[in-house]
């Protein structure tokens, strides 16, 4: 996620929430990778198929958040 910055402000992402199987997992601070100013990522490996909801939450002079989702299709070869 690349947040918009106003008046030259910066955003420091502090939380990445992912919701597989309706269980919220929270990853914070040092668990997130800062690629460049305003660009962060987290390497998440799904353990089951289905819809995974996620939310990035940012703090700093430009507070922001983003909700989205992705779908993991079941494997026709491997159970799970």
N, C-alpha and C positions, 0 to 999 in steps of 0.2 A: 504494500500500500504506500502510495506517495501522497501525504496530506497536503492540502493547500495551506500556504503560509501567508499571513496578513502582516503588513507593516514590517517585513523582514523578520518576523518571529520564527521560532523553531519549535518543533514538536519532538519530544522524547517519548517513544513508545515504551510503555511499562507493562502492558498486559496483552496476552493473546489467549482467548478462550475458544475452546473447540468442544463441540457437543456431539460425540458419537453415542448412539444408543441412548440418548437423553440423559447422559451423565456428563456434567460439565467438568472439563479439565482446564486448569488455569496455569499458564506458563508466564513467568515474569522476569524482569531484569536481565540477569546474566544468561538466562536460557534463550534469549532472543539474540539474533545476530544483526548488528547494524552494518549495512552494506555501504551507505553513504548518508549524508545529511538528509533526513526525512525518509530514508528507505531501509526497511527492516524485513527480516524473514525468519521463519521458524521451520525447520525440517520435521514434518509430522508424518509418521507412517501409520496409516489406518490399519486396524487389526480386524475389522469386519466390514461387510458390504452395507450399503444403504446411504442415506443422506446424512452428511456431516455439516452441521451449522458452525460458523465461526464468527468471531468478533475481535477486531483490533481496537484497543483503547489507548489513546495517547494523552499525554500531559505536557505541560510547558506553556509557552506564550500563545500557542495555537492548539487549544484542546480540540481533539477530534476523535471520531469513532467510525468504524465501518463494519457492517454485518454482511455476510455472504454465505454461500454454501457450495458444496461440491458433492457429486454422487460417485460412490464406489460400486461398480457392478460386480455381482457374484461371478466367481470363476467357474467355467464349465468343467475344469480339470481338478481344482483344489477346493476342498470343502472350507466354508468360512465366510 
